[in-house]
Amino acid sequence: MLAAVRTHARRLENALVRPIDVAWLAAYRVLFGLALAVSMERFLAYGWVESLIVGPRVRFHYWGFGWVEPLSSPAMHTLFWVLAGLALAMAAGFAFRLTAPLFAAGLTYIQLIDVSTYLNHYYLAGLLAWLLAISPANRAWSVDAWLRARWRAWRGREGDATEREVAAAWLVLFRAQIGIVYVFAGLAKAQSDWLLHGQPLGIWLGASTHLPVLGRLFTIPGVPLAMSWFGFVFDTTIVLWLSWRRTRPWAYAVVIAFHVLTRLLFDIGMFPIIMSLSALVFFEASWPRALLARLRRREHGAPPPKAADATDRAAASPWRARLTRAALALGALYLVVQVLAPLRCHAYGGNVLWHEQGMRFSWRVMVRAKGGANMFLVRQKETGRVYHVPPRDYLTPYQENEMSGQPDLVLQLAHHIRRDFEARGFGPVEVHVESQVSLNGRRGAPLIDPQVDLSAIEDGLGPATWLLPAPNEPPPPTRPVL
């Protein structure tokens, strides 16, 4: 039994370290770098650096990252220009071992500044940036590769075949990462609001009837539900169609059409672009060379030079074999974490769309329309006097909108209000909140127990017992705005 396990493990290892064409990874480096350079420029052009990062007086922090603060306004703007330059350098493969990690670190820093700016696609961009940074994506079609070739030519040395190769494990890793996003985005839609009531898609489509051609379609009863089912089937099966060689070109055409439509209807930033580019990893590793050959109207061209077999390499370098196994183990651990993170909500029970515990980092993309109002009640312990404090006294409109349905952000603001009142000489105070929150078009319902002093509750990973149950009634049908 043990011998059979070892045999299968050895075969799996050999399959993962098998050399394949590096062209797919080099092309992805170029496309991803260009897309993220545009993303950084969008922050500057639309004034988001000031309005979302520098301007707010209060910031919501990720658990354990309360120490992360933004730079000054000039420094923050400079950082975005630097990140745009680093993204272009990464795309060009220039000083890749320096520029790629710096870009990934800068992107991560920006996302840690304020939880209210969390978006699935920037979380994904951060993950992909780190994966690229540790990968050999600069082995081909890069300034680094060109400089290495010039250096070898100057020293009279020939090129190494391995410089046009990469281990198959890298392709598996990127495919798994993108596949996880699609599959969990689909599984998040396997709930009654989406599949039985067509919500929240019905709410959003009902507000898009002004669009030419498509707008009239959205006024037809049943269209939101049909589109909801299409989105569910697309997300849950597209990885299979992209993985099958015979259906891959047609599946990619559907990917492009799907993401163009979502970008047109919902204006969800760079997510459609990032996913459209990332879906290319499901093509053959040499697809960029084949595409260039077609554009040049000639045959596919010579394949990369054949390298030594993976088994021979391992035998020739025992230390390299141990290092390879360690790297494969780390890659497997990373994927396990990526699978478990979206599943952690089940440890809390209840409706994750309501209590939000396990919502972030889980690829639940556009499955809830949530909003409401919160009024904070500050009670002086000594006098019993109560002050009504609206969130707008502390937050920007964007922050207030994001906070309204996210309990952990409400908790953070309650703590900030307590500190502010006590610093202004009001003495020890309690902070309660009256909340009314609507989920997917339902009538507003209280989200937080108004009897609980939120300033005495510490945020953590445990269940939030101070939250009230989600409403049980189904969402109402949505009438389109004509």
Secondary structure by P-SEA (a helix, b strand, c coil): caaaaaaaaaaaaaaaaccccaaaaaaaaaaaaaaaaaaaaaaaaacccccccccccbbbbcccccccccccaaaaaaaaaaaaaaaaaaaaccccccaaaaaaaaaaaaaacccccccaaaaaaaaaaaaaaaccccccccaaaaaaaaaaaaabbbbbccccbbbaaaaaaaaaaaaaaaaaaaaaaccccccccccaaaaaaaaaccccaaaaaaaccaaaaaaaaaaaaaaacaaaaaacccaaaaaaaaaaaaaaaaaacccccaaaaaaaaaaccccccaaaaaaaaaaacccccccccccccaaaaaaacaaaaaaaaaaaaaaaaaaaaaaaaaaccccccccccccccccccccccccccccbbbbbbbbcccccbbbbbcccccccaaaaaaacccaaaaaaaaaaaaaaaaaaccccbbbbbbbbbbcccccccccccccccccccccccccccccccccccccccccccc
